[in-house]
């Protein structure tokens, strides 16, 4: 392979990696506890980490308060760019997620290691049980319930580990959402 072919291939892989990274950031809705990095090109004073507060907001120099609840990184980048354009001509803003701490599920009951677990990017019930060390000798694995809150309403979703582990009732092995118990 020639040097130019290697350079072209390396450039393609870098661009592909960047495109995949931006696609993932664009679909991920930030959550309280996440840490973003905001930087403005040629503006060294407008760079740094930003923590998403428990209320879902954050503040940044010259931008003020931003409500990040339910917003993707791309949406936040647009908001920051629009607000900075009042002070900077054609600002080039980059917003990226540096740490995901808000995407947590909680495993309680008869498992080896109950607790909270960060699920990056997606985790199903079987994976969460594995993260918690599996069931104890006293666990009723056929009667697991996932509690999911949507606003003020809470729903209970049945999960039968004994059936799923045998390759049956695979539709019960749902992907967990942030806050599921």
N, C-alpha and C positions, 0 to 999 in steps of 0.2 A: 504494500500500500504506500503510495507516495506521500510526501510530507503535506502537500496541499489537500489530499484526500483526508488525511488524519485531522487536519485543521478544520476542514469543512464538516466532518463528522462530529468533532468535538463541539463546534459551534452549534450544530443542529441539536445535539444532546443538551447543551446548556439552554438553548431557546425552548426546547421541548420541556425541560425541567421547570423553567420559569413559567411557561404556559400552564403546566399542570398545577404548579403552586398557586398561581393566581386563580385558577378555576376552583381549587379547593377553598381558598380564602373567600372567593366571591359567594360561595354557597353556605359557608359557615356563618351562622348568626352568633355574634359575640354574646357572652354571658357575664354576669357579675363574677369578679375574681380573675377574669382573663387579663393578660397584660399585652397591650399593643405597643408598637414602636412607630412613632410618627416622625417623619423627617421631611424637611422642605429644602429642595436643592438650592445651593448657594446661600443658605441662611443657617449658619452654624448655631445660632441662638434658638432656632425653631426645630429642635430635634430632641428626642428622648422618649423614655418609656412612659406609658400612660396606663393606669390601673382602672378597670371598669368597676365602679363602686357598687355596693349592694343595691342601690336604687336604679342601677342600669345606666348611669351617666358617667361622664368624665369631663374634665376641663383641660384646656390647652391654651398656651399663650396666644393672644390676639383673636382666638376663636371663641373663647368663652365656654359656656356650658353646652354639652352635646348630649342628647338623649340617645343612647346606643341600643336601647331595648329592641330586639328583633331585627336589628340591622346587620347587614353583611359588611365585610371589610371594604368592598367596593363602594357601598353606599356611604360609609363613614368617610372614605377618601373624598368623595364628591362633596359632602357637607363641609369638610375642613377646607377644601380647595375654594369653594364658593365664598366662605366666610373670610378666608385670607385674601381673596382677590380685592377686597375693599382697601387693603393696606399694601399689597404687593402686586405688581403687574405680572400677570400670567404665572402664578405660583405653580411649581411642579412638586406635588405632594405624594409621598409614599406612606401608606398605612399597612402595617403587617402585624399578624398575631405572633408574638414571640413566646408566650406561655399560655397554655389552656388550663385554667384551674376551675372554671365554672361548669364544666361538663361532667358532673358527678352523679353517680348512682349510689344507693345505699343497700347493703346486704345485711340483713338481721336474721335472727332465729338460730336454728340448729345447724350452723356452719362452723368450720374450723377457725376462721378469722373474720368475724363480722366487722363491718366498718364501712367507710366511704371509699369509693374508688373512682378515679378519674378515668373516663372512657374516651380515649382518643383513637381514631375518630369515631368509630362505631363499635358497639359491643352488644352481643345478643345474650339471652338469659344463660345459656350453657357456659359462655365465656365468663360471665360475671360470677357464676357459681364456682368456676375453676379459680378465678382470682381470689375468691374467699376461701379457698382450700377445700371445697367440696363439703358435702353434708357430714354431720356427725353420726354416730351409731343410733342416736335417738331421732334423727330427722325423718319426717314423713314426706319422702321425696315425691310421692304421687299427689300431694296436696299443696304445692307451692302456689302462692298468690303474689302477683306483681301489683303494687298500688301505684296508680298514675293520676296525677293531678292536672287538670286542664281548667285554669281559672279557679273558681270556687268549688267546682265539681271534682269528685274523686271517683275513679273507677277501679274495679278489681278484675284482673286478668288471670285466668287459671293457667297453670303450667304443670304438666305431669312429667317429671324428670325420668321416671322409669320407662315411659312410653317413648319419649324423644331419644333417650340413650339407645333404644333398640331400633331407631330409624322410623318410628311411627309418630303420628301427630306432629310432624315437623313444623307445621304452621303455628304451633304454640311457642316455638323458639324465636320470639320476636326480637327485633332490635330495640334496645332500651333507649329511653330518652332521658335527658338531664332531669334529675329530681326523682326518678323512679325509685321505689323501695321494693 
